[in-house]
Amino acid sequence: MKGTLLLNNAVAFTCAALQGCSKVSKSFEVLIAGHVVAGICCVSCLEGCDVITLMTCLIPLCCILSRIDQWTHNTSPTIPAIYSLVTLTFCPESPKYLLVNKRDDDGADAALIWLRKTSDVSEEMKAMKKERQDLRNSPKFSVLDLMRTSDLRWPLIICIVLQMSQQFSGINAVVYYSTCIFISAGLSKETSQYAIVATGVVKVMMTFISALIMDRAGRRSLHMIGLVGMCISSVVLVVCLSLQKTLPGLSYISIVAVIIYTCLFATGPGAILWFMVTEMFAQGHRSAAVSVSVVINWLCNFAVGLVFPILQVSTF
């Protein structure tokens, strides 16, 4: 686990190198390759993507990178990688990985003591050993096995629908085309960049708040409230963009609608569904279920990014 995350930093450096060399090589294919590598990096390490997105919004605002001929100097993909190398190197391996996969009881015990900052970890070790024993006794499951097993079919369908609900809520249309949305609302290009940064800051803050209230409010409640609120915010945004020529003041309401939309996503569908996916499956079935969920999520993400510009042109 830890080794995979450390190796993933090499992917981030490769991404930055390809994107930086695309101008020198005068090849758009190199730039596309850099984006493909960036996608591999994100798939390998989903956690922290909100922070990385915010950084990519903040860094171009610097005086050096605000010039159009300096965009290749944007080294934002390397900053999280450097931070990961500095901090993760001194962290222990995952206790569950050591116990279940490596069968290193002493190493798992030491890692758990380091993480919990207490020597009394016997109960947690006992629970993980029981899980290891259950995992040994249960057969290995593939994706096809999930579909064939009646007890797992419905949880799998729920996972697929959850992933579709997250992406088809339209969040990545806002992320990818937020500049166009804010310009459509009547903002200048420069002001739109600051509005994007404000949206990113709010998204990161609300993600942390979601982690704090998740257990108290409940996964299902937060997810449903988030989706309903996002739907209402989307309706408000469309109405404001449609009537802004008649009522110029509606452009400010459009900005507020986008920020509220982002807040509701971060506290609900943004993070909740990943917890729900892992909690609906036992350890033996979890890897296959998460694999299916990730594939569905990225396919829906791709569809939204592809279709939104067509809808925007035909609507506005």
C-alpha positions as CSV (number, residue, x, y, z in Angstrom):
1,M,0.0,0.0,0.0
2,K,2.6,2.5,1.1
3,G,5.0,1.4,-1.7
4,T,2.3,1.9,-4.3
5,L,1.6,5.5,-3.1
6,L,5.3,6.3,-3.2
7,L,5.7,4.9,-6.7
8,N,2.7,6.9,-7.7
9,N,4.7,10.0,-7.1
10,A,7.0,9.0,-10.0
11,V,3.8,9.0,-12.2
12,A,3.1,12.6,-11.1
13,F,6.7,13.7,-12.0
14,T,6.3,12.0,-15.4
15,C,3.0,13.9,-15.9
16,A,4.7,17.3,-15.1
17,A,7.7,16.5,-17.4
18,L,5.4,15.6,-20.3
19,Q,3.3,18.6,-20.0
20,G,6.3,20.9,-19.6
21,C,8.1,19.4,-22.6
22,S,5.0,19.7,-24.9
23,K,5.8,23.3,-25.9
24,V,9.5,22.6,-26.5
25,S,8.8,19.6,-28.6
26,K,5.9,21.5,-30.4
27,S,3.8,18.4,-30.1
28,F,0.2,18.4,-28.8
29,E,0.5,14.6,-28.6
30,V,3.0,15.0,-25.8
31,L,0.5,17.2,-23.9
32,I,-2.2,14.6,-24.4
33,A,0.1,12.0,-23.1
34,G,0.8,14.1,-20.0
35,H,-3.0,14.3,-19.4
36,V,-3.3,10.5,-19.8
37,V,-0.5,10.0,-17.2
38,A,-2.3,12.5,-14.9
39,G,-5.4,10.4,-15.1
40,I,-3.4,7.3,-14.1
41,C,-2.0,9.2,-11.2
42,C,-5.4,10.3,-10.0
43,V,-6.9,6.8,-10.4
44,S,-4.0,5.4,-8.3
45,C,-4.5,7.9,-5.5
46,L,-8.0,9.3,-5.4
47,E,-7.7,10.9,-2.0
48,G,-6.6,14.5,-2.1
49,C,-7.9,15.2,-5.6
50,D,-9.9,18.2,-4.2
51,V,-6.7,19.8,-2.8
52,I,-4.9,19.2,-6.1
53,T,-7.8,20.7,-8.1
54,L,-7.6,23.8,-5.8
55,M,-3.9,24.1,-6.3
56,T,-4.3,24.0,-10.1
57,C,-6.7,26.9,-9.7
58,L,-4.5,28.9,-7.4
59,I,-1.1,28.6,-9.1
60,P,-2.0,30.1,-12.5
61,L,-3.0,33.3,-10.6
62,C,0.7,33.9,-9.7
63,C,2.3,36.8,-11.6
64,I,4.7,34.4,-13.4
65,L,2.1,32.0,-14.6
66,S,-0.5,34.5,-15.5
67,R,1.2,35.1,-18.9
68,I,0.0,32.9,-21.7
69,D,3.6,32.0,-22.7
70,Q,4.5,30.8,-19.2
71,W,1.9,28.1,-18.8
72,T,4.5,25.3,-19.3
73,H,6.2,26.4,-16.0
74,N,3.1,25.3,-14.0
75,T,4.6,22.5,-11.9
76,S,1.5,22.0,-9.7
77,P,1.4,18.2,-10.3
78,T,4.8,17.9,-8.6
79,I,3.9,19.8,-5.4
80,P,1.6,17.1,-3.9
81,A,4.2,14.4,-5.0
82,I,7.0,16.2,-3.2
83,Y,4.8,16.6,-0.1
84,S,3.9,12.9,-0.3
85,L,7.5,11.9,-0.6
86,V,8.6,14.0,2.4
87,T,5.7,12.9,4.7
88,L,4.8,9.4,3.6
89,T,8.4,8.2,3.8
90,F,8.2,8.5,7.6
91,C,4.8,6.9,8.0
92,P,4.4,3.1,8.7
93,E,2.8,0.7,6.4
94,S,-1.0,0.0,6.7
95,P,-1.5,-2.3,9.7
96,K,-4.2,-4.3,8.0
97,Y,-2.1,-4.7,4.9
98,L,0.8,-6.0,7.0
99,L,-1.4,-8.4,8.9
100,V,-3.7,-9.7,6.1
101,N,-1.5,-9.5,3.0
102,K,2.0,-9.8,4.5
103,R,1.1,-11.9,7.5
104,D,3.4,-9.8,9.6
105,D,1.8,-9.8,13.0
106,D,4.6,-7.9,14.8
107,G,4.9,-5.3,12.1
108,A,1.1,-4.7,12.1
109,D,1.2,-4.4,15.9
110,A,4.0,-1.9,15.8
111,A,2.3,0.2,13.0
112,L,-1.0,0.2,14.9
113,I,0.8,1.4,18.1
114,W,2.4,4.2,16.1
115,L,-0.9,5.3,14.5
116,R,-3.0,5.1,17.7
117,K,-0.3,6.5,20.0
118,T,-1.1,3.9,22.6
119,S,0.2,0.4,23.4
120,D,-3.3,-0.9,24.1
121,V,-4.3,-2.2,20.6
122,S,-5.1,-5.8,21.5
123,E,-8.8,-5.5,20.7
124,E,-8.2,-4.0,17.3
125,M,-5.5,-6.6,16.5
126,K,-7.9,-9.3,17.5
127,A,-10.6,-7.9,15.1
128,M,-8.1,-7.8,12.2
129,K,-6.9,-11.3,12.9
130,K,-10.5,-12.5,12.8
131,E,-11.0,-10.7,9.5
132,R,-7.8,-12.3,8.2
133,Q,-9.1,-15.8,9.1
134,D,-12.5,-15.1,7.5
135,L,-10.7,-13.9,4.4
136,R,-8.7,-17.2,4.2
137,N,-11.8,-19.3,4.5
138,S,-13.8,-17.3,1.9
139,P,-13.2,-17.9,-1.9
140,K,-11.7,-15.1,-4.0
141,F,-14.2,-13.1,-5.9
142,S,-13.9,-11.5,-9.3
143,V,-16.2,-9.0,-11.0
144,L,-18.1,-11.7,-12.7
145,D,-18.6,-13.5,-9.4
146,L,-20.2,-10.3,-8.0
147,M,-22.7,-10.4,-10.8
148,R,-23.4,-14.1,-10.5
149,T,-23.9,-14.1,-6.7
150,S,-27.5,-13.1,-5.9
151,D,-26.6,-11.8,-2.4
152,L,-24.0,-9.4,-3.9
153,R,-25.9,-8.4,-7.1
154,W,-28.1,-5.7,-5.4
155,P,-25.2,-4.1,-3.5
156,L,-23.3,-4.0,-6.7
157,I,-26.2,-2.3,-8.5
158,I,-26.5,0.2,-5.7
159,C,-22.8,1.0,-6.0
160,I,-23.1,1.5,-9.8
161,V,-26.2,3.8,-9.3
162,L,-24.3,5.8,-6.6
163,Q,-21.4,6.4,-9.0
164,M,-23.7,7.5,-11.7
165,S,-25.6,9.8,-9.4
166,Q,-22.3,11.5,-8.4
167,Q,-21.1,12.1,-11.9
168,F,-24.4,12.8,-13.6
169,S,-25.1,15.4,-10.9
170,G,-22.8,17.5,-13.2
171,I,-20.1,18.4,-10.8
172,N,-17.3,17.9,-13.3
173,A,-19.0,20.0,-15.8
174,V,-18.7,22.8,-13.3
175,V,-15.1,21.9,-12.6
176,Y,-14.0,21.6,-16.3
177,Y,-16.0,24.5,-17.6
178,S,-16.4,26.8,-14.6
179,T,-14.6,29.7,-16.5
180,C,-17.2,29.5,-19.3
181,I,-20.0,29.3,-16.8
182,F,-18.8,32.4,-14.9
183,I,-18.2,34.3,-18.1
184,S,-21.7,33.4,-19.3
185,A,-22.9,34.9,-16.0
186,G,-21.3,38.3,-17.0
187,L,-18.0,38.1,-15.2
188,S,-14.7,39.1,-16.8
189,K,-12.1,36.4,-17.5
190,E,-9.9,37.7,-14.6
191,T,-12.8,37.8,-12.1
192,S,-13.9,34.4,-13.2
193,Q,-10.5,33.0,-12.1
194,Y,-11.0,34.4,-8.6
195,A,-14.5,33.0,-8.5
196,I,-13.1,29.5,-9.5
197,V,-10.6,29.8,-6.6
198,A,-13.4,30.7,-4.2
199,T,-15.4,27.7,-5.4
200,G,-12.4,25.4,-4.9
201,V,-11.7,26.7,-1.4
202,V,-15.3,26.2,-0.4
203,K,-15.2,22.6,-1.8
204,V,-12.1,21.7,0.2
205,M,-13.5,23.2,3.4
206,M,-16.9,21.4,3.0
207,T,-15.1,18.1,2.4
208,F,-13.5,18.3,5.8
209,I,-16.8,19.3,7.4
210,S,-18.5,16.3,5.7
211,A,-15.9,14.0,7.4
212,L,-16.8,15.5,10.8
213,I,-20.6,15.1,10.4
214,M,-20.8,11.9,8.4
215,D,-21.2,9.5,11.3
216,R,-23.7,11.7,13.1
217,A,-25.9,12.7,10.1
218,G,-25.7,9.3,8.3
219,R,-24.4,8.4,4.8
220,R,-27.7,8.1,3.1
221,S,-29.1,11.3,4.5
222,L,-26.1,13.4,3.4
223,H,-26.1,11.8,0.0
224,M,-29.8,12.4,-0.7
225,I,-29.7,16.0,0.8
226,G,-26.7,16.8,-1.4
227,L,-28.3,15.5,-4.6
228,V,-31.6,17.3,-4.0
229,G,-29.8,20.5,-3.1
230,M,-27.6,20.3,-6.2
231,C,-30.7,19.8,-8.3
232,I,-32.3,23.0,-6.9
233,S,-29.1,24.9,-7.3
234,S,-28.8,23.8,-10.9
235,V,-32.3,25.0,-11.7
236,V,-31.5,28.4,-10.1
237,L,-28.3,28.6,-12.1
238,V,-30.1,27.9,-15.4
239,V,-32.9,30.4,-14.7
240,C,-30.3,33.1,-13.8
241,L,-28.2,32.5,-16.9
242,S,-31.3,32.5,-19.1
243,L,-32.6,35.8,-17.6
244,Q,-29.4,37.7,-17.0
245,K,-29.7,39.9,-20.1
246,T,-33.0,41.1,-18.8
247,L,-31.9,41.3,-15.1
248,P,-28.1,41.9,-14.9
249,G,-28.1,41.4,-11.1
250,L,-28.9,37.7,-11.6
251,S,-25.2,37.1,-12.5
252,Y,-24.3,37.4,-8.8
253,I,-27.0,34.9,-7.9
254,S,-25.4,32.6,-10.5
255,I,-22.1,32.7,-8.7
256,V,-23.8,32.0,-5.3
257,A,-25.7,29.1,-6.9
258,V,-22.5,27.5,-8.2
259,I,-20.8,27.9,-4.7
260,I,-23.8,26.4,-3.0
261,Y,-23.9,23.6,-5.6
262,T,-20.3,22.8,-4.8
263,C,-20.9,22.9,-1.0
264,L,-23.7,20.4,-1.3
265,F,-21.6,18.1,-3.5
266,A,-18.6,18.2,-1.1
267,T,-20.8,17.3,1.9
268,G,-22.8,14.6,0.1
269,P,-22.0,12.8,-3.1
270,G,-18.4,13.9,-3.2
271,A,-17.0,11.6,-0.5
272,I,-20.0,9.7,1.0
273,L,-20.4,7.1,-1.8
274,W,-16.8,5.8,-1.5
275,F,-17.5,5.0,2.2
276,M,-20.8,3.4,1.2
277,V,-19.1,1.2,-1.4
278,T,-16.5,-0.2,1.0
279,E,-19.0,-0.7,3.8
280,M,-21.5,-2.7,1.7
281,F,-18.9,-5.4,1.0
282,A,-16.8,-7.7,3.1
283,Q,-13.0,-7.7,2.6
284,G,-13.0,-10.6,0.1
285,H,-15.5,-8.8,-2.2
286,R,-14.4,-5.3,-1.7
287,S,-11.6,-5.1,-4.3
288,A,-13.8,-6.2,-7.1
289,A,-16.7,-3.9,-6.1
290,V,-14.4,-0.9,-5.8
291,S,-12.9,-1.7,-9.2
292,V,-16.3,-1.7,-10.8
293,S,-17.2,1.5,-9.0
294,V,-14.1,3.3,-10.2
295,V,-14.6,2.3,-13.8
296,I,-18.2,3.4,-13.8
297,N,-17.3,6.7,-12.1
298,W,-14.7,7.6,-14.7
299,L,-16.8,6.5,-17.7
300,C,-19.6,8.8,-16.4
301,N,-17.1,11.5,-15.8
302,F,-15.9,11.2,-19.4
303,A,-19.5,11.3,-20.7
304,V,-20.3,14.5,-18.8
305,G,-17.1,16.3,-19.9
306,L,-17.9,15.3,-23.5
307,V,-21.6,16.2,-23.6
308,F,-21.7,19.4,-21.6
309,P,-20.1,21.7,-24.2
310,I,-22.7,20.5,-26.7
311,L,-25.5,21.2,-24.3
312,Q,-24.1,24.6,-23.4
313,V,-23.8,25.7,-27.0
314,S,-27.3,24.5,-27.9
315,T,-28.8,26.2,-24.8
316,F,-27.0,29.5,-24.6
